[in-house]
Amino acid sequence: MKTVCEKYWKHDMPDSYKFEVNWKHYFRITRMKTTFLKRVIQYGEIKKGTRVLDIGAGGGTDSMPLALMGAEVTALEYNKSIACNLVDYIEAMRKYTGKKPSIKVIVDDFMDANLKKGYYDVVISNGVLEHYLNEDERKDFIKKLFYVTKKGGYIITGVPNGKHPYRKLFREKEYGGNNKSLPELNYDKELFEEYFGKCMVDGIYLFMWVFSFPVLLSPLKYLILPFYTIIRLYESCFPRWFRRKYGFWLLCVVRK
């Protein structure tokens, strides 16, 4: 996994993980949370004092909104430059709000990090697990997820929907953070069930803004895009088979 991380950051420059803290940014992360975060808050029952581990935290896209809600977040990031950006982001948010967000930054690989057993109420990883191609390494990763989560706590993992009809196009065009130079495992709900078994609470197919990227290539984009926007805003109103096929992101919720 370290090799994958090193190769990824050669492609994806750390500057893309810097945030300018102003009223627009603050409004967006506190009032317009991502679909992934909404589910984390819903299932993890995030409140003041909730202990959260964010694996592959990046620049703090998920860590910061949770910390601003009062959660005690441990942000685990392998890349030092990205971790430094996150530290700067925490300081900038402290200056803006007058209160330092409770985010502890650890620079390490998840499998090597010295983390307490059963310490976290919620463990999240977004866009990480699909890069573990070796089955033994993948099982070790999942085993450690359970190790660091307290009894009754939640493990919430997000990966691309491996059966999305535009999956190949997303990777080729590198839409939505995709990197075609990195191999990825294609996940579906059944594969999650195989790994997590009876502990799995739910497998949810989510729509995200990148779902509309292929439409932008179409000459009819101005006619079709409003329809995609409606889907994004009212995803729960659509039948399960539709969400299963066209949801760009797959979310797995597990309770220990």
Number of C-alpha atoms within 10 A of each C-alpha: 17 13 7 13 16 12 13 15 14 9 11 12 11 18 11 11 17 16 17 11 17 11 9 9 13 17 11 12 17 14 10 13 17 17 16 20 20 12 17 23 15 10 19 23 13 20 15 13 14 19 24 26 27 24 25 25 27 25 26 27 16 23 30 24 21 29 25 22 17 17 22 24 26 22 25 24 24 22 21 13 18 23 25 18 20 26 17 15 21 25 17 17 21 14 12 14 13 10 12 15 23 19 23 14 20 19 17 18 17 19 14 7 12 11 15 11 13 16 17 25 23 29 26 24 20 22 18 18 21 18 17 17 14 10 9 10 13 17 14 11 16 15 13 15 26 21 17 21 24 21 14 12 21 27 30 26 23 22 23 26 24 20 16 21 13 16 18 13 15 21 18 13 14 13 16 15 12 17 17 15 13 13 13 19 15 16 18 22 17 11 11 19 17 10 14 20 12 11 14 19 18 16 20 19 27 23 25 20 14 14 23 20 18 14 16 12 9 12 9 10 16 11 11 14 16 12 12 20 16 10 19 18 13 11 19 13 9 10 9 13 10 11 21 21 14 18 24 26 27 26 25 21 23 25 21 19
